[in-house]
Structures are given as C-alpha cells and as structure tokens.
Amino acid sequence: MSESLQVQLRKGVLDMCVLALLSRSDGYAYDIASRLAELIGMGEGTIYPLMRRMQADGLVKTYLEESSSGPPRKYYQLTRAGHAALTEQKAEWNGFVAAVARVLSDDKQGATFNKAAGGMR
C-alpha cells in the first residue's frame, strides 16, 4: 500500500480511534499518542490539535491529576456526546467496511455497476 494511502486512511479513522481508546479509560495526550503510534503508526504531533478540537466540540472534557514525575497531567475523558459520537462512527465504519468488502469481492452478488442507473447498486 502506498504511504499516501496509509496516511489518508489513518487520518480518516483517527477521531474514532481516539474516542475508542478513551471509552476504555481516560488518558493524557502523550499516552494516547503512544498507544496510537503502537496500534496504527500515528505520529505524536497529530494528537494535540485533535484533542483541542475534540474538547471544543464537546466530545471530551479534561481534568488535572498529580504526576509523580513532574507537573500535573491533563487527562481527557469522554463526555456523553463523545460516547454518542463513537457509537455513530463505529456504525458508519462497520457499514463502510462491509460495502468496500462487497466491492472488492469477486462474488457475483457483490456490488455491480449499473450503467443505466449511473452508479453502484
């Protein structure tokens, strides 16, 4: 797979991945970035603007917690809106993946091109 395609795919699912990680446990930005780097190869610099945007959109809220290794850490926690967004995005993702799988399959019952209708059916 080309590097540019991988980058585009990662960008397309980054919000959903962050919401999914935070649905399991609260986390601070560096921790979230580290988990994303390990799981999908996403760079650390991407996370800070994303977390600010998610907070502005009301998907996450923050709180400070003391750290044994320095200043207090800002933790992110999903809001109700964040949980709802994750549920919606997961449903959309699952539908999209299933549709792409049908398009890519060799099976005759997969997606077929209908010239008369001008699209996929």
N, C-alpha and C positions, 0 to 999 in steps of 0.2 A: 504494500500500500504506500502511496506517495506520502511524503512528510506533510505536504499542504493539506491533503485529505484528512490525515490523522489530526492535525491542528484544528481543522474545521469541525470534525466530529467531537473532539474534546470540548471546544467552545460551546457547541450545541447542547451538551449534556452537563456542563459544569454546574449550573444553578441547581439542577435536580440532584446531582451527586452531593453537593454541599448540604442541601436540605435533608437528604437521606442520612448522611453522616450525623447531622445534628439531631435527627429524630431518634438516634440511638443513645447519644449522650452529648451534653454541652461540650464546647471546646473553644480554645483560643485560636487566633488566626494562624499562628505558626504550626500548631498541632494539626489543624485542618489541612493546611498546605502540605505538611509532611505526609499525612495519610493519603491525600490526593496524588502526591508525587509517587508514592509507593503503588497505589492502585491503578492509576490511569496515566501516570507520567506527566502530570500537570506541574508547571513551574510555580515557584513560591510567589513571584511578583504579581501574579494574577489575582491572588486571593484578597488583598487589602481593598482594592477598589470594588470588588464584588461584594465584600462584606459591608462596606459603607452603603452601597446601593441597596442591598437586601434589608439593611436596617432602615434606610429612608423609605423603602416600600412597605415597611411594617411586617416583614417576614421573619425577622429575628429581633431580639432585644439583647441588651448587654448588661453585665454586672461585673464588678471587680472582685477578685479573690486574691488574698495574700499568696505570695510565692516564696518558697524557701531559698530560691536562687536569684533574688533581685526584687525589683518593684512589683506591685500588684499586677496581675494579669487580667486583661479584659476578656471575659468569656462571652460566647454567643449562645443564645438559647432560642429555639423555635417558638414563635407565637402561634396562636390558633390559626391565623392567616397563613403562616408558614406551613403548618401541618396540612391545611386545606390545599395549598398550592402544590405540596408534594404529592398528595393523593391524586390531584388532577393531572400533574405532569407524568406520574407513573402510568396512569391510564392512557394518556396520549402516547407515551413512549411505547407501551406494550402494543397498542394498535398500529403504530408506525412500523415497529419491528416486524410484526406479523404481515403487514402489507408489503414491505420490502422483501420479506422471505417469499411471499407468493410471486412477486415479480421476478425474483431471481430463480425460482424453481423451474424445473423442466416439465413439470406436471401440466397436463392439458387443462386442468381445472384451475390453474393459477390465473393471474391477470392476463387478459388478451387485449390486443389493440383493436378497437372497433373504429375503422376509418369513417364509417357513416356517422357515428356519434362524435367523432373527433377527439377521442380520449380513451382512457383506461376504463375497463368495466370488470 
